[in-house]
Amino acid sequence: MQKPLRKDIQPGTEVSIVQKHHQRSGELTEGTVKRLLTKSPSHP
């Protein structure tokens, strides 16, 4: 799965993420971006 850049993500964007406690299983959680928490151009 390719990770999007911060510039491509805005509040309201639909996303799928792996929560920390699901990293082993890779279970995805879907949701909508409310706000950006990092200023880094990319985030692992």
mmCIF file as Biopython writes it, N, C-alpha, C and O atoms, coordinates in Angstrom:
data_model
#
loop_
_atom_site.group_PDB
_atom_site.id
_atom_site.type_symbol
_atom_site.label_atom_id
_atom_site.label_alt_id
_atom_site.label_comp_id
_atom_site.label_asym_id
_atom_site.label_entity_id
_atom_site.label_seq_id
_atom_site.pdbx_PDB_ins_code
_atom_site.Cartn_x
_atom_site.Cartn_y
_atom_site.Cartn_z
_atom_site.occupancy
_atom_site.B_iso_or_equiv
_atom_site.auth_seq_id
_atom_site.auth_asym_id
_atom_site.pdbx_PDB_model_num
ATOM 1   N N  . MET A ? 1  ? 0.846   -1.172 0.000  1.0 0.0 1  A 1 
ATOM 2   C CA . MET A ? 1  ? 0.000   0.000  0.000  1.0 0.0 1  A 1 
ATOM 3   C C  . MET A ? 1  ? 0.897   1.243  0.000  1.0 0.0 1  A 1 
ATOM 4   O O  . MET A ? 1  ? 1.818   1.351  0.810  1.0 0.0 1  A 1 
ATOM 5   N N  . GLN A ? 2  ? 0.624   2.159  -0.898 1.0 0.0 2  A 1 
ATOM 6   C CA . GLN A ? 2  ? 1.404   3.385  -0.993 1.0 0.0 2  A 1 
ATOM 7   C C  . GLN A ? 2  ? 0.865   4.422  -0.015 1.0 0.0 2  A 1 
ATOM 8   O O  . GLN A ? 2  ? -0.346  4.612  0.096  1.0 0.0 2  A 1 
ATOM 9   N N  . LYS A ? 3  ? 1.777   5.092  0.694  1.0 0.0 3  A 1 
ATOM 10  C CA . LYS A ? 3  ? 1.378   6.092  1.682  1.0 0.0 3  A 1 
ATOM 11  C C  . LYS A ? 3  ? 1.243   7.449  1.013  1.0 0.0 3  A 1 
ATOM 12  O O  . LYS A ? 3  ? 2.162   7.879  0.316  1.0 0.0 3  A 1 
ATOM 13  N N  . PRO A ? 4  ? 0.121   8.135  1.206  1.0 0.0 4  A 1 
ATOM 14  C CA . PRO A ? 4  ? -0.056  9.455  0.589  1.0 0.0 4  A 1 
ATOM 15  C C  . PRO A ? 4  ? 0.790   10.517 1.294  1.0 0.0 4  A 1 
ATOM 16  O O  . PRO A ? 4  ? 1.157   10.364 2.459  1.0 0.0 4  A 1 
ATOM 17  N N  . LEU A ? 5  ? 1.086   11.582 0.575  1.0 0.0 5  A 1 
ATOM 18  C CA . LEU A ? 5  ? 1.801   12.713 1.157  1.0 0.0 5  A 1 
ATOM 19  C C  . LEU A ? 5  ? 0.821   13.625 1.885  1.0 0.0 5  A 1 
ATOM 20  O O  . LEU A ? 5  ? -0.369  13.657 1.571  1.0 0.0 5  A 1 
ATOM 21  N N  . ARG A ? 6  ? 1.338   14.364 2.862  1.0 0.0 6  A 1 
ATOM 22  C CA . ARG A ? 6  ? 0.508   15.266 3.664  1.0 0.0 6  A 1 
ATOM 23  C C  . ARG A ? 6  ? -0.251  16.251 2.771  1.0 0.0 6  A 1 
ATOM 24  O O  . ARG A ? 6  ? -1.414  16.559 3.035  1.0 0.0 6  A 1 
ATOM 25  N N  . LYS A ? 7  ? 0.404   16.743 1.715  1.0 0.0 7  A 1 
ATOM 26  C CA . LYS A ? 7  ? -0.233  17.726 0.837  1.0 0.0 7  A 1 
ATOM 27  C C  . LYS A ? 7  ? -1.469  17.154 0.134  1.0 0.0 7  A 1 
ATOM 28  O O  . LYS A ? 7  ? -2.320  17.908 -0.338 1.0 0.0 7  A 1 
ATOM 29  N N  . ASP A ? 8  ? -1.565  15.826 0.065  1.0 0.0 8  A 1 
ATOM 30  C CA . ASP A ? 8  ? -2.697  15.178 -0.596 1.0 0.0 8  A 1 
ATOM 31  C C  . ASP A ? 8  ? -3.835  14.845 0.364  1.0 0.0 8  A 1 
ATOM 32  O O  . ASP A ? 8  ? -4.874  14.338 -0.059 1.0 0.0 8  A 1 
ATOM 33  N N  . ILE A ? 9  ? -3.647  15.125 1.658  1.0 0.0 9  A 1 
ATOM 34  C CA . ILE A ? 9  ? -4.661  14.812 2.667  1.0 0.0 9  A 1 
ATOM 35  C C  . ILE A ? 9  ? -5.189  16.106 3.273  1.0 0.0 9  A 1 
ATOM 36  O O  . ILE A ? 9  ? -4.415  16.949 3.726  1.0 0.0 9  A 1 
ATOM 37  N N  . GLN A ? 10 ? -6.490  16.255 3.278  1.0 0.0 10 A 1 
ATOM 38  C CA . GLN A ? 10 ? -7.142  17.435 3.837  1.0 0.0 10 A 1 
ATOM 39  C C  . GLN A ? 10 ? -8.237  16.968 4.792  1.0 0.0 10 A 1 
ATOM 40  O O  . GLN A ? 10 ? -8.706  15.835 4.673  1.0 0.0 10 A 1 
ATOM 41  N N  . PRO A ? 11 ? -8.656  17.814 5.736  1.0 0.0 11 A 1 
ATOM 42  C CA . PRO A ? 11 ? -9.812  17.448 6.556  1.0 0.0 11 A 1 
ATOM 43  C C  . PRO A ? 11 ? -10.993 17.097 5.644  1.0 0.0 11 A 1 
ATOM 44  O O  . PRO A ? 11 ? -11.280 17.800 4.675  1.0 0.0 11 A 1 
ATOM 45  N N  . GLY A ? 12 ? -11.657 16.011 5.974  1.0 0.0 12 A 1 
ATOM 46  C CA . GLY A ? 12 ? -12.776 15.531 5.171  1.0 0.0 12 A 1 
ATOM 47  C C  . GLY A ? 12 ? -12.401 14.391 4.231  1.0 0.0 12 A 1 
ATOM 48  O O  . GLY A ? 12 ? -13.281 13.766 3.639  1.0 0.0 12 A 1 
ATOM 49  N N  . THR A ? 13 ? -11.105 14.114 4.085  1.0 0.0 13 A 1 
ATOM 50  C CA . THR A ? 13 ? -10.637 13.024 3.228  1.0 0.0 13 A 1 
ATOM 51  C C  . THR A ? 13 ? -10.971 11.679 3.873  1.0 0.0 13 A 1 
ATOM 52  O O  . THR A ? 13 ? -10.738 11.484 5.066  1.0 0.0 13 A 1 
ATOM 53  N N  . GLU A ? 14 ? -11.515 10.754 3.084  1.0 0.0 14 A 1 
ATOM 54  C CA . GLU A ? 14 ? -11.781 9.396  3.558  1.0 0.0 14 A 1 
ATOM 55  C C  . GLU A ? 14 ? -10.467 8.615  3.545  1.0 0.0 14 A 1 
ATOM 56  O O  . GLU A ? 14 ? -9.742  8.645  2.551  1.0 0.0 14 A 1 
ATOM 57  N N  . VAL A ? 15 ? -10.154 7.917  4.640  1.0 0.0 15 A 1 
ATOM 58  C CA . VAL A ? 15 ? -8.892  7.179  4.754  1.0 0.0 15 A 1 
ATOM 59  C C  . VAL A ? 15 ? -9.120  5.807  5.382  1.0 0.0 15 A 1 
ATOM 60  O O  . VAL A ? 15 ? -10.133 5.563  6.037  1.0 0.0 15 A 1 
ATOM 61  N N  . SER A ? 16 ? -8.156  4.924  5.164  1.0 0.0 16 A 1 
ATOM 62  C CA . SER A ? 16 ? -8.082  3.634  5.851  1.0 0.0 16 A 1 
ATOM 63  C C  . SER A ? 16 ? -6.730  3.597  6.538  1.0 0.0 16 A 1 
ATOM 64  O O  . SER A ? 16 ? -5.704  3.865  5.912  1.0 0.0 16 A 1 
ATOM 65  N N  . ILE A ? 17 ? -6.721  3.268  7.822  1.0 0.0 17 A 1 
ATOM 66  C CA . ILE A ? 17 ? -5.480  3.249  8.593  1.0 0.0 17 A 1 
ATOM 67  C C  . ILE A ? 17 ? -5.370  1.946  9.374  1.0 0.0 17 A 1 
ATOM 68  O O  . ILE A ? 17 ? -6.362  1.252  9.594  1.0 0.0 17 A 1 
ATOM 69  N N  . VAL A ? 18 ? -4.145  1.627  9.791  1.0 0.0 18 A 1 
ATOM 70  C CA . VAL A ? 18 ? -3.901  0.507  10.695 1.0 0.0 18 A 1 
ATOM 71  C C  . VAL A ? 18 ? -3.605  1.114  12.061 1.0 0.0 18 A 1 
ATOM 72  O O  . VAL A ? 18 ? -2.614  1.824  12.226 1.0 0.0 18 A 1 
ATOM 73  N N  . GLN A ? 19 ? -4.462  0.834  13.038 1.0 0.0 19 A 1 
ATOM 74  C CA . GLN A ? 19 ? -4.230  1.336  14.387 1.0 0.0 19 A 1 
ATOM 75  C C  . GLN A ? 19 ? -3.071  0.568  15.017 1.0 0.0 19 A 1 
ATOM 76  O O  . GLN A ? 19 ? -2.806  -0.580 14.659 1.0 0.0 19 A 1 
ATOM 77  N N  . LYS A ? 20 ? -2.387  1.210  15.951 1.0 0.0 20 A 1 
ATOM 78  C CA . LYS A ? 20 ? -1.184  0.635  16.568 1.0 0.0 20 A 1 
ATOM 79  C C  . LYS A ? 20 ? -1.435  -0.790 17.084 1.0 0.0 20 A 1 
ATOM 80  O O  . LYS A ? 20 ? -0.608  -1.675 16.862 1.0 0.0 20 A 1 
ATOM 81  N N  . HIS A ? 21 ? -2.553  -1.021 17.763 1.0 0.0 21 A 1 
ATOM 82  C CA . HIS A ? 21 ? -2.807  -2.345 18.335 1.0 0.0 21 A 1 
ATOM 83  C C  . HIS A ? 21 ? -3.229  -3.380 17.284 1.0 0.0 21 A 1 
ATOM 84  O O  . HIS A ? 21 ? -3.405  -4.551 17.621 1.0 0.0 21 A 1 
ATOM 85  N N  . HIS A ? 22 ? -3.393  -2.974 16.023 1.0 0.0 22 A 1 
ATOM 86  C CA . HIS A ? 22 ? -3.719  -3.902 14.942 1.0 0.0 22 A 1 
ATOM 87  C C  . HIS A ? 22 ? -2.567  -4.059 13.955 1.0 0.0 22 A 1 
ATOM 88  O O  . HIS A ? 22 ? -2.755  -4.628 12.879 1.0 0.0 22 A 1 
ATOM 89  N N  . GLN A ? 23 ? -1.376  -3.565 14.301 1.0 0.0 23 A 1 
ATOM 90  C CA . GLN A ? 23 ? -0.260  -3.625 13.358 1.0 0.0 23 A 1 
ATOM 91  C C  . GLN A ? 23 ? 0.118   -5.054 12.990 1.0 0.0 23 A 1 
ATOM 92  O O  . GLN A ? 23 ? 0.488   -5.303 11.843 1.0 0.0 23 A 1 
ATOM 93  N N  . ARG A ? 24 ? 0.040   -5.985 13.908 1.0 0.0 24 A 1 
ATOM 94  C CA . ARG A ? 24 ? 0.389   -7.385 13.585 1.0 0.0 24 A 1 
ATOM 95  C C  . ARG A ? 24 ? -0.592  -8.005 12.605 1.0 0.0 24 A 1 
ATOM 96  O O  . ARG A ? 24 ? -0.184  -8.709 11.680 1.0 0.0 24 A 1 
ATOM 97  N N  . SER A ? 25 ? -1.882  -7.751 12.798 1.0 0.0 25 A 1 
ATOM 98  C CA . SER A ? 25 ? -2.892  -8.347 11.926 1.0 0.0 25 A 1 
ATOM 99  C C  . SER A ? 25 ? -3.104  -7.534 10.652 1.0 0.0 25 A 1 
ATOM 100 O O  . SER A ? 25 ? -3.585  -8.066 9.652  1.0 0.0 25 A 1 
ATOM 101 N N  . GLY A ? 26 ? -2.748  -6.241 10.682 1.0 0.0 26 A 1 
ATOM 102 C CA . GLY A ? 26 ? -2.953  -5.386 9.520  1.0 0.0 26 A 1 
ATOM 103 C C  . GLY A ? 26 ? -4.398  -4.957 9.330  1.0 0.0 26 A 1 
ATOM 104 O O  . GLY A ? 26 ? -4.764  -4.449 8.270  1.0 0.0 26 A 1 
ATOM 105 N N  . GLU A ? 27 ? -5.226  -5.159 10.358 1.0 0.0 27 A 1 
ATOM 106 C CA . GLU A ? 27 ? -6.643  -4.787 10.262 1.0 0.0 27 A 1 
ATOM 107 C C  . GLU A ? 27 ? -6.786  -3.287 10.004 1.0 0.0 27 A 1 
ATOM 108 O O  . GLU A ? 27 ? -6.198  -2.465 10.708 1.0 0.0 27 A 1 
ATOM 109 N N  . LEU A ? 28 ? -7.577  -2.943 8.982  1.0 0.0 28 A 1 
ATOM 110 C CA . LEU A ? 28 ? -7.783  -1.546 8.620  1.0 0.0 28 A 1 
ATOM 111 C C  . LEU A ? 28 ? -9.010  -0.971 9.311  1.0 0.0 28 A 1 
ATOM 112 O O  . LEU A ? 28 ? -10.013 -1.657 9.505  1.0 0.0 28 A 1 
ATOM 113 N N  . THR A ? 29 ? -8.912  0.292  9.676  1.0 0.0 29 A 1 
ATOM 114 C CA . THR A ? 29 ? -10.025 1.054  10.225 1.0 0.0 29 A 1 
ATOM 115 C C  . THR A ? 29 ? -10.284 2.203  9.263  1.0 0.0 29 A 1 
ATOM 116 O O  . THR A ? 29 ? -9.364  2.947  8.923  1.0 0.0 29 A 1 
ATOM 117 N N  . GLU A ? 30 ? -11.529 2.354  8.822  1.0 0.0 30 A 1 
ATOM 118 C CA . GLU A ? 30 ? -11.874 3.416  7.879  1.0 0.0 30 A 1 
ATOM 119 C C  . GLU A ? 30 ? -12.462 4.600  8.626  1.0 0.0 30 A 1 
ATOM 120 O O  . GLU A ? 30 ? -13.125 4.439  9.650  1.0 0.0 30 A 1 
ATOM 121 N N  . GLY A ? 31 ? -12.211 5.787  8.100  1.0 0.0 31 A 1 
ATOM 122 C CA . GLY A ? 31 ? -12.743 6.981  8.732  1.0 0.0 31 A 1 
ATOM 123 C C  . GLY A ? 31 ? -12.490 8.212  7.888  1.0 0.0 31 A 1 
ATOM 124 O O  . GLY A ? 31 ? -12.028 8.124  6.750  1.0 0.0 31 A 1 
ATOM 125 N N  . THR A ? 32 ? -12.803 9.361  8.467  1.0 0.0 32 A 1 
ATOM 126 C CA . THR A ? 32 ? -12.658 10.651 7.814  1.0 0.0 32 A 1 
ATOM 127 C C  . THR A ? 32 ? -11.677 11.500 8.605  1.0 0.0 32 A 1 
ATOM 128 O O  . THR A ? 32 ? -11.761 11.568 9.831  1.0 0.0 32 A 1 
ATOM 129 N N  . VAL A ? 33 ? -10.750 12.146 7.915  1.0 0.0 33 A 1 
ATOM 130 C CA . VAL A ? 33 ? -9.762  13.008 8.572  1.0 0.0 33 A 1 
ATOM 131 C C  . VAL A ? 33 ? -10.478 14.213 9.174  1.0 0.0 33 A 1 
ATOM 132 O O  . VAL A ? 33 ? -11.191 14.937 8.479  1.0 0.0 33 A 1 
ATOM 133 N N  . LYS A ? 34 ? -10.278 14.417 10.471 1.0 0.0 34 A 1 
ATOM 134 C CA . LYS A ? 34 ? -10.858 15.574 11.151 1.0 0.0 34 A 1 
ATOM 135 C C  . LYS A ? 34 ? -9.866  16.732 11.156 1.0 0.0 34 A 1 
ATOM 136 O O  . LYS A ? 34 ? -10.213 17.872 10.847 1.0 0.0 34 A 1 
ATOM 137 N N  . ARG A ? 35 ? -8.600  16.407 11.521 1.0 0.0 35 A 1 
ATOM 138 C CA . ARG A ? 35 ? -7.533  17.412 11.493 1.0 0.0 35 A 1 
ATOM 139 C C  . ARG A ? 35 ? -6.205  16.696 11.351 1.0 0.0 35 A 1 
ATOM 140 O O  . ARG A ? 35 ? -6.087  15.516 11.680 1.0 0.0 35 A 1 
ATOM 141 N N  . LEU A ? 36 ? -5.206  17.415 10.857 1.0 0.0 36 A 1 
ATOM 142 C CA . LEU A ? 36 ? -3.869  16.856 10.675 1.0 0.0 36 A 1 
ATOM 143 C C  . LEU A ? 36 ? -3.061  17.108 11.932 1.0 0.0 36 A 1 
ATOM 144 O O  . LEU A ? 36 ? -3.021  18.230 12.437 1.0 0.0 36 A 1 
ATOM 145 N N  . LEU A ? 37 ? -2.415  16.061 12.440 1.0 0.0 37 A 1 
ATOM 146 C CA . LEU A ? 37 ? -1.692  16.161 13.706 1.0 0.0 37 A 1 
ATOM 147 C C  . LEU A ? 37 ? -0.189  16.315 13.535 1.0 0.0 37 A 1 
ATOM 148 O O  . LEU A ? 37 ? 0.520   16.514 14.521 1.0 0.0 37 A 1 
ATOM 149 N N  . THR A ? 38 ? 0.310   16.229 12.320 1.0 0.0 38 A 1 
ATOM 150 C CA . THR A ? 38 ? 1.750   16.349 12.091 1.0 0.0 38 A 1 
ATOM 151 C C  . THR A ? 38 ? 2.018   17.336 10.969 1.0 0.0 38 A 1 
ATOM 152 O O  . THR A ? 38 ? 1.195   17.499 10.069 1.0 0.0 38 A 1 
ATOM 153 N N  . LYS A ? 39 ? 3.152   17.984 11.021 1.0 0.0 39 A 1 
ATOM 154 C CA . LYS A ? 39 ? 3.546   18.894 9.949  1.0 0.0 39 A 1 
ATOM 155 C C  . LYS A ? 39 ? 4.533   18.228 8.995  1.0 0.0 39 A 1 
ATOM 156 O O  . LYS A ? 39 ? 4.938   18.826 7.998  1.0 0.0 39 A 1 
ATOM 157 N N  . SER A ? 40 ? 4.918   16.995 9.299  1.0 0.0 40 A 1 
ATOM 158 C CA . SER A ? 40 ? 5.851   16.253 8.460  1.0 0.0 40 A 1 
ATOM 159 C C  . SER A ? 40 ? 5.223   16.009 7.083  1.0 0.0 40 A 1 
ATOM 160 O O  . SER A ? 40 ? 4.032   15.711 7.002  1.0 0.0 40 A 1 
ATOM 161 N N  . PRO A ? 41 ? 6.006   16.130 5.989  1.0 0.0 41 A 1 
ATOM 162 C CA . PRO A ? 41 ? 5.449   15.906 4.654  1.0 0.0 41 A 1 
ATOM 163 C C  . PRO A ? 41 ? 5.005   14.464 4.419  1.0 0.0 41 A 1 
ATOM 164 O O  . PRO A ? 41 ? 4.140   14.214 3.580  1.0 0.0 41 A 1 
ATOM 165 N N  . SER A ? 42 ? 5.595   13.507 5.158  1.0 0.0 42 A 1 
ATOM 166 C CA . SER A ? 42 ? 5.145   12.112 5.096  1.0 0.0 42 A 1 
ATOM 167 C C  . SER A ? 42 ? 5.276   11.531 6.491  1.0 0.0 42 A 1 
ATOM 168 O O  . SER A ? 42 ? 6.096   11.985 7.289  1.0 0.0 42 A 1 
ATOM 169 N N  . HIS A ? 43 ? 4.467   10.531 6.777  1.0 0.0 43 A 1 
ATOM 170 C CA . HIS A ? 43 ? 4.455   9.949  8.115  1.0 0.0 43 A 1 
ATOM 171 C C  . HIS A ? 43 ? 4.291   8.448  7.960  1.0 0.0 43 A 1 
ATOM 172 O O  . HIS A ? 43 ? 3.421   8.003  7.211  1.0 0.0 43 A 1 
ATOM 173 N N  . PRO A ? 44 ? 5.107   7.654  8.651  1.0 0.0 44 A 1 
ATOM 174 C CA . PRO A ? 44 ? 5.004   6.193  8.498  1.0 0.0 44 A 1 
ATOM 175 C C  . PRO A ? 44 ? 3.688   5.619  8.992  1.0 0.0 44 A 1 
ATOM 176 O O  . PRO A ? 44 ? 3.477   4.409  8.920  1.0 0.0 44 A 1 
#
